[in-house]
Amino acid sequence: MSFENWAAFAAASTILLVIPGPTILLVVSYALGQGWRTALPMAVGVALGDFTAMTLSMLGIGALLAASATVFTVLKVIGACYLIYLGVKLFRAGGALKAEPRTDAVSAAKMMAHAWLV
């Protein structure tokens, strides 16, 4: 690999790594709503989720999904149903926008599971 190609790859990778993704936004939203102590279980959940995705990738699940159109379609439909569920849940929440911190505490296990799923 030439230096020019490596430099372009390094620059593109750096830009992509700096852009906050859904996991960062999730951690920040919990930290703003419940304080900075919630960041540790969220970070553990994010790490477990990344580890799970990496392990599945190394086991060849991606190749299996690419080879089987039926399984891939089923997973897409499940994902779409989950997004519809989240949208309906958001619309049903209603209420006015309030900038008050949450007073009810969410358990660390629930936060880790939420971060793992994201």
N, C-alpha and C positions, 0 to 999 in steps of 0.2 A: 504494500500500500504506500502510495506516495505521500509526502508530507502535506501537500495541498489537500488531498482527499481526507487525510486524518484530521487536519485543522478544520475543514468544513464539517466533518462528522462531530468533532468535539464542540464546535460552536453551536451546531443544531441541537446536540444533546443537552448542552448547558441551558439553552433557551427553554427547551421542553421541561427540564427539571425545575426551573425557576417558577414556571407558571403554576399557580396553586390549583390542585385538582379537587375532586369531591371529598376525599378523605381529609384534606387540610381544612376545607370549609366546615366539615362536620366537627372536627376537633375544636376549631375556633368558635363555632356556635355553642357547643357545650361549655367551653371555657368562659365565654362571655355570659352565658345564662346561669352557670352554677359555680363559677370561680375556677381558679387555676388548678386546684387539686384534682379536677376531673380529667386533666390532660394525661396523666399517667395511665389510667385504665384505657383511655381512648388510644393512646400510642401503642399499648400492648395489643389491642384489638386490630389496629391497622397493620402492625407487624405480623400478627397471626394470619390475617387475610392475605397479605402479600406472600407469606410463606406457603399458604395453601394454594394460591394461584401458581406460584413457582413450582411447587411439587407436582401439581396436576399437569403442568406444562412439560415437566421433565419426564413424567410417566407416559407421555404421548397422547394425552386426551385430545389435544388440538388436532393431531393427525386422525384420530378416530372420528372426531366430529366432521372433519373435512371429507372423510371417506363415506360417512353415512348422512345423507341428506335428511332422512327422517328424524334421526336423533337431533340434528341441528335445528330443524324446524320446530320440534317439540320444545327445545330449550328457548327458542325465540318466542314462541307463544307463551311460555311460562313467564319470561321476562316482560312481555307486553302486558300480561294480566297483572303482574306485580306493579307495573307503572300505572295502570288504570286504577288499581286499588289505592295507591298512594295519592293519585289525583282526587279520587272520590273522598278519601279521608281528609285531604286538605280543604276541599269545598265544604264538607260537613262541619269542619272545625269552626268556621264563621268567626264572628266577634270582631271587635275593633283592634287595630294594631296598638299594642302597648309595649313600651320599652322598659318594662319592669323585670327585674331578675326573678327567676323561678324560686319559689319557696319550697316546693316539694322536691325531695332528693331522689334521684334515680340511682339504683344500685350499680356498683362497679361492674358486676357481671352483665347486666343489661346493656351498659355502655360499651363493654368489650364486644358483646355479641353484635350490637348495632354497627360498630366500627368494622368488625370482621366481615359483615355482609356487604358493607360499602366497598 
